[in-house]
Amino acid sequence: MRRDQLEHLVPAICNLLTPPETALIAIGSQSILGSHPDGLPDEVVLSSGLDIVLPEDPQGKKATVVNGSVGEGSAFHDSSGVYVRCVDVSRGRFPEGWRTRMVPVCVGDVTAYCLEPHDLLIAKYMEGREKDRAYCQAVVRADLVKVGILLDRLAMADCTEAERIRVRSQIEQDFRLVATP
């Protein structure tokens, strides 16, 4: 996904709803486009899906409308090449205070609040899937995050000591790989 595609998706999502939404939260890998609109490595912008949370949708009714209209496999997806997936915010494991660090992307009257990259990477490291590891390594190689901030955010994450040790090891390994000529 590219930043211009994100900017096309945001109003499309919000205008589907009555009354139209004025804000959404992007929490998936493509939320990095909020902080880094250009020059991202292919591995970072590989996904064509934007994972979002609709803040005012406790029963998920709006999410059903959005997923059906601009979700994966929709006519919108077929024509634009990108899609939206509404998710529950509890799906991600973000460091304490992540909401205060979100990066706003304003498109007309609509704002997409995107995860700050260090918060995003902690969630990806916590997820621990192979595709998340590859994503994190690509972000580290591209010098988009700092090891000290990642470790500070890890200390703010709600996780077990075993998870903390695993994630810390992966972060340190990823930065060692970058430092090795």
C-alpha positions as CSV (number, residue, x, y, z in Angstrom):
1,M,0.0,0.0,0.0
2,R,1.1,3.5,-0.7
3,R,0.3,6.7,1.2
4,D,-1.9,7.9,-1.6
5,Q,-3.9,4.7,-1.4
6,L,-4.3,5.1,2.4
7,E,-5.5,8.7,1.7
8,H,-8.0,7.3,-0.8
9,L,-9.3,4.6,1.7
10,V,-9.8,6.9,4.7
11,P,-12.7,9.0,3.3
12,A,-14.1,6.0,1.5
13,I,-14.4,4.2,4.9
14,C,-15.8,7.1,6.8
15,N,-18.3,8.2,4.1
16,L,-19.9,4.8,4.1
17,L,-21.4,5.4,7.5
18,T,-24.4,7.4,8.6
19,P,-23.6,9.8,10.1
20,P,-20.1,9.8,8.4
21,E,-17.3,9.1,10.8
22,T,-14.6,11.8,11.3
23,A,-11.9,9.5,12.7
24,L,-10.6,6.0,12.6
25,I,-7.5,4.3,14.1
26,A,-5.1,2.4,11.8
27,I,-3.3,-0.3,13.8
28,G,-1.9,-2.7,11.3
29,S,1.4,-2.8,9.4
30,Q,0.3,-0.1,7.0
31,S,-0.2,2.4,9.8
32,I,3.5,3.1,9.4
33,L,2.4,5.3,6.4
34,G,1.3,7.9,8.9
35,S,4.9,8.5,10.0
36,H,6.7,7.6,6.8
37,P,4.7,8.5,3.7
38,D,7.4,7.8,1.2
39,G,10.5,5.8,0.5
40,L,9.5,2.6,2.5
41,P,11.0,-0.7,1.5
42,D,8.8,-3.1,-0.5
43,E,8.7,-5.6,2.5
44,V,7.1,-2.8,4.6
45,V,4.4,-1.8,2.2
46,L,3.7,-5.3,0.8
47,S,0.3,-5.6,2.4
48,S,-2.7,-4.3,0.4
49,G,-4.9,-4.3,3.5
50,L,-5.4,-1.6,6.1
51,D,-6.4,-2.8,9.6
52,I,-8.5,-0.3,11.3
53,V,-10.6,0.3,14.4
54,L,-13.7,2.4,14.4
55,P,-13.7,4.1,17.8
56,E,-17.5,4.5,18.0
57,D,-18.6,1.0,17.1
58,P,-19.0,-1.1,20.3
59,Q,-21.3,-3.7,18.7
60,G,-19.4,-4.0,15.4
61,K,-22.3,-2.9,13.2
62,K,-20.3,-0.2,11.4
63,A,-17.4,-2.7,10.9
64,T,-19.8,-5.1,9.2
65,V,-20.8,-2.3,6.7
66,V,-17.2,-1.3,6.1
67,N,-15.9,-4.8,5.7
68,G,-18.7,-5.6,3.2
69,S,-18.2,-2.4,1.2
70,V,-14.4,-1.9,1.1
71,G,-13.1,-5.1,2.6
72,E,-11.1,-7.9,1.1
73,G,-12.8,-9.3,-2.0
74,S,-15.2,-6.4,-2.4
75,A,-15.7,-4.5,-5.6
76,F,-13.7,-1.7,-4.1
77,H,-10.8,-4.1,-3.5
78,D,-11.0,-5.4,-7.0
79,S,-10.9,-2.0,-8.6
80,S,-8.4,-0.2,-6.3
81,G,-6.1,-3.1,-5.3
82,V,-6.4,-2.2,-1.6
83,Y,-8.9,-3.1,1.1
84,V,-9.9,-2.5,4.8
85,R,-10.2,-4.9,7.6
86,C,-12.0,-3.7,10.7
87,V,-10.6,-5.3,13.8
88,D,-11.1,-5.1,17.5
89,V,-8.5,-2.9,19.2
90,S,-7.9,-5.7,21.8
91,R,-6.4,-7.7,18.9
92,G,-3.2,-5.7,19.2
93,R,-0.8,-5.7,22.2
94,F,0.4,-2.2,22.4
95,P,2.7,-0.4,24.9
96,E,1.0,1.6,27.6
97,G,0.2,5.1,26.3
98,W,0.1,4.2,22.7
99,R,-3.0,6.3,22.0
100,T,-1.3,9.4,23.1
101,R,1.5,8.8,20.5
102,M,-0.7,8.2,17.4
103,V,0.2,10.1,14.3
104,P,-2.8,11.9,12.6
105,V,-3.2,11.8,8.9
106,C,-5.9,14.3,7.9
107,V,-7.8,13.8,4.6
108,G,-10.4,16.4,4.2
109,D,-12.7,16.3,7.2
110,V,-11.5,12.8,8.2
111,T,-8.5,11.9,10.4
112,A,-6.8,8.5,10.4
113,Y,-4.8,8.1,13.6
114,C,-1.9,5.8,12.8
115,L,0.3,3.9,15.3
116,E,3.6,5.4,16.0
117,P,6.2,3.1,14.5
118,H,7.8,2.0,17.8
119,D,4.4,1.0,19.2
120,L,3.6,-0.8,15.9
121,L,6.8,-2.8,16.1
122,I,6.2,-3.8,19.7
123,A,2.8,-5.2,18.7
124,K,4.4,-7.0,15.8
125,Y,7.1,-8.5,17.9
126,M,4.5,-9.5,20.5
127,E,2.5,-11.2,17.8
128,G,5.6,-13.3,16.8
129,R,4.4,-14.7,13.5
130,E,7.0,-15.2,10.8
131,K,5.5,-12.4,8.6
132,D,5.6,-10.1,11.6
133,R,9.3,-10.9,12.2
134,A,10.1,-10.2,8.5
135,Y,8.2,-6.9,8.7
136,C,10.1,-5.8,11.9
137,Q,13.4,-6.7,10.3
138,A,12.6,-4.7,7.2
139,V,11.6,-1.6,9.4
140,V,14.8,-2.0,11.4
141,R,17.0,-2.3,8.3
142,A,15.4,0.8,6.9
143,D,16.4,2.7,10.1
144,L,12.8,3.8,10.9
145,V,13.0,2.9,14.6
146,K,15.6,3.2,17.4
147,V,16.6,0.3,19.6
148,G,16.4,2.3,22.8
149,I,12.9,3.5,22.2
150,L,11.8,0.0,21.3
151,L,13.2,-1.4,24.5
152,D,11.6,1.4,26.5
153,R,8.2,0.6,24.9
154,L,8.7,-3.1,25.5
155,A,9.0,-2.2,29.2
156,M,5.6,-0.5,28.9
157,A,4.0,-3.6,27.3
158,D,1.6,-5.8,29.2
159,C,3.2,-9.2,28.8
160,T,4.8,-12.1,30.6
161,E,8.4,-12.1,31.6
162,A,9.0,-14.9,29.0
163,E,7.4,-12.8,26.3
164,R,9.5,-9.8,27.3
165,I,12.7,-11.9,27.1
166,R,11.8,-13.3,23.7
167,V,10.9,-9.9,22.3
168,R,14.0,-8.2,23.7
169,S,16.2,-10.9,22.2
170,Q,14.5,-10.5,18.8
171,I,14.9,-6.7,18.9
172,E,18.6,-7.0,19.8
173,Q,19.2,-9.6,17.2
174,D,17.5,-7.5,14.5
175,F,19.7,-4.5,15.3
176,R,22.9,-6.7,15.5
177,L,22.1,-7.9,12.0
178,V,21.9,-4.3,10.7
179,A,25.2,-3.4,12.5
180,T,27.0,-6.4,10.9
181,P,28.7,-5.3,7.7
